[in-house]
């Protein structure tokens, strides 16, 4: 319910993957442009092992170019996962979840 029509949205990993799926299920995906940090613009963002991909994307750009776009004010909304932190005052080590490395399968996905 927080998604904005005609918005450019950064879809993070984790729970945001479900937000993209629900937007598609509710036929809202065509009303916004979803992006992912690895470089997919538009379409339905892939999740879990397919994070960074998209079904029917409008464009695929290099990762640094996507961050230049974000840094330049290209986003209207960011849907971030638990381990992603928008605060410049706090740093989260997203390579570890307790004793698990982020590359290991676990309940946090």
C-alpha positions as CSV (number, residue, x, y, z in Angstrom):
1,X,0.0,0.0,0.0
2,X,3.1,2.3,0.3
3,X,4.0,2.0,-3.4
4,X,3.6,5.1,-5.4
5,X,2.3,5.2,-9.0
6,X,4.8,6.3,-11.6
7,X,7.7,5.9,-9.0
8,X,11.1,4.5,-9.6
9,X,11.6,2.0,-6.8
10,X,14.7,0.2,-5.5
11,X,13.8,-3.3,-4.5
12,X,16.2,-4.7,-2.0
13,X,16.9,-8.3,-1.1
14,X,14.8,-10.3,1.5
15,X,11.3,-9.1,2.3
16,X,11.3,-6.6,-0.6
17,X,11.3,-9.5,-3.0
18,X,7.8,-10.3,-1.7
19,X,6.7,-6.7,-2.2
20,X,7.6,-6.9,-5.9
21,X,5.7,-10.2,-6.2
22,X,2.6,-8.8,-4.5
23,X,2.8,-5.7,-6.8
24,X,2.8,-8.0,-9.8
25,X,0.0,-10.1,-8.4
26,X,-2.1,-7.0,-7.8
27,X,-1.4,-5.7,-11.4
28,X,0.5,-2.7,-10.0
29,X,3.9,-3.6,-11.5
30,X,3.1,-1.7,-14.7
31,X,2.4,1.5,-12.7
32,X,6.0,1.8,-11.5
33,X,9.6,1.1,-12.5
34,X,11.2,-1.4,-10.2
35,X,15.0,-1.5,-10.1
36,X,17.6,-3.7,-8.3
37,X,21.1,-2.6,-7.3
38,X,22.9,-5.1,-9.6
39,X,21.4,-3.2,-12.6
40,X,18.0,-4.4,-13.7
41,X,15.5,-1.6,-14.5
42,X,11.8,-2.4,-15.0
43,X,10.1,-5.7,-15.2
44,X,9.6,-8.1,-12.3
45,X,12.6,-8.3,-10.1
46,X,14.1,-11.8,-9.4
47,X,14.5,-13.0,-5.9
48,X,16.6,-15.3,-3.7
49,X,19.2,-17.0,-6.0
50,X,18.0,-14.8,-8.9
51,X,18.4,-11.5,-7.1
52,X,19.6,-8.9,-9.6
53,X,17.8,-10.4,-12.5
54,X,14.4,-9.4,-13.8
55,X,11.7,-10.8,-16.0
56,X,11.0,-8.5,-19.0
57,X,13.3,-5.7,-17.8
58,X,13.4,-2.4,-19.8
59,X,17.2,-2.2,-19.4
60,X,20.2,-3.8,-17.8
61,X,23.0,-1.5,-16.7
62,X,26.3,-2.0,-14.9
63,X,26.2,-2.0,-11.1
64,X,28.3,1.2,-10.7
65,X,26.0,3.0,-13.2
66,X,22.9,1.9,-11.2
67,X,24.5,3.4,-8.0
68,X,25.3,6.6,-9.9
69,X,21.6,6.8,-10.8
70,X,20.6,6.2,-7.2
71,X,23.2,8.7,-5.9
72,X,22.0,11.3,-8.4
73,X,18.4,11.2,-7.0
74,X,16.9,8.8,-9.5
75,X,14.8,7.0,-6.9
76,X,11.4,7.9,-5.5
77,X,11.2,5.0,-3.1
78,X,13.5,2.3,-1.7
79,X,12.1,-0.9,-0.2
80,X,15.0,-2.3,1.9
81,X,15.5,-5.6,3.6
82,X,16.4,-6.3,7.2
83,X,20.1,-6.2,6.7
84,X,20.1,-3.1,4.5
85,X,20.5,0.1,6.4
86,X,19.9,3.6,5.0
87,X,21.4,5.3,8.0
88,X,24.8,6.9,7.6
89,X,25.2,6.8,11.3
90,X,25.1,3.0,11.7
91,X,26.9,0.4,9.7
92,X,25.6,-3.2,9.4
93,X,27.9,-6.0,8.4
94,X,25.6,-7.8,5.9
95,X,28.2,-10.5,5.3
96,X,27.3,-12.2,8.6
97,X,24.0,-13.2,10.2
98,X,25.0,-14.5,13.6
99,X,27.4,-17.4,12.9
100,X,26.2,-17.8,9.2
101,X,27.8,-16.2,6.2
102,X,25.3,-14.5,3.9
103,X,26.1,-17.0,1.2
104,X,24.9,-19.9,3.3
105,X,21.3,-21.0,3.2
106,X,19.4,-20.2,6.3
107,X,16.1,-19.0,7.7
108,X,17.0,-15.4,7.2
109,X,16.2,-15.6,3.4
